[in-house]
């Protein structure tokens, strides 16, 4: 049995599944094969360990990358603006 000690309170893994608060796992990636493999590995681990709560991928792609990106099915996804190119100066 795993115990986590935070301050004076002691929590078990079993208690975490019954907790009144919710867990939502977020992870951030860009459009690309490297990040797709990381997504596949993370999703496999998330399911295998039966992590409680939901998981959402924050996907950052330029408009040009979105045209050819084929990995939208890999995880529940929320698209966020790409910051690889500065929106005002155009710097990379």
Buried (B, 14 or more C-beta within 10 A) or exposed (E): EEEEEEEEEEEEEEEBEEEEEEEEEEBEBBBEEEBBEBBEEBBEEBEEEEEBEEBBBEBBBBEEBEEEBEBEEBBEBEEEEBEEEEEEEEEE
